[in-house]
């Protein structure tokens, strides 16, 4: 292979690598909601502020080394130099201003993006209860009476109010493109408010090592248009297995790389029972309204 052909081959390989990297999911740099977008802005602003020190320092390092090289006769040699007020002012004032700017961004962002703070919206929030297990995620929809495993489904443009806990050890719930990772802790409840505005399927993960099955503790977050979400919830309700005490006990057994599944009914108060570390109802008792004859007989008695 000639030298020219080698250069051409390396150029094509580098170009292909750039194309592949550009097509990759950019995670937190490709937010789909207001919280993720605000966190991206904070990240970019903080990086730009820090570069105000890093770039001049790197340039000055090279410039000083080049100017005070042995062969430069124009450089003044001052073996008795000790102090310069102007240099001290620059050396201390620029880092102080940088710290003040970074501190201001952190202060404002921590208050505006407080996880438990409801998002401003005219649309009522969707309630989702999240439970981390070994090694999977359980999502309970209390208002819809359904639950899913390793599949989070939310409507686009609707705030989602999460309550989170763990049925085993500490874990961290994180959908990078939604923003804000947060801990799930046994016998404790954390709160999180997020919103996704762009329909699609996004990767969710556990951001805290929790044992052997940790690599398989991922899930898909599906964002559907509101009408499609309503159809999905209606179709899931009453179909398939019910998530009662017995089903939860089976689900709680350590398993990894669990395929998504849906429960058509959920025992009332299951999330609170998990937080309180008490046994949920062993079965969901079906509600059968009495017939007219049964009602008449009970009235006669």
Order of alpha helices (4+ residues) and beta strands (2+ residues): alpha-alpha-alpha-beta-beta-beta-beta-beta-beta-beta-beta-beta-beta-alpha-beta-alpha-beta-beta-alpha-alpha
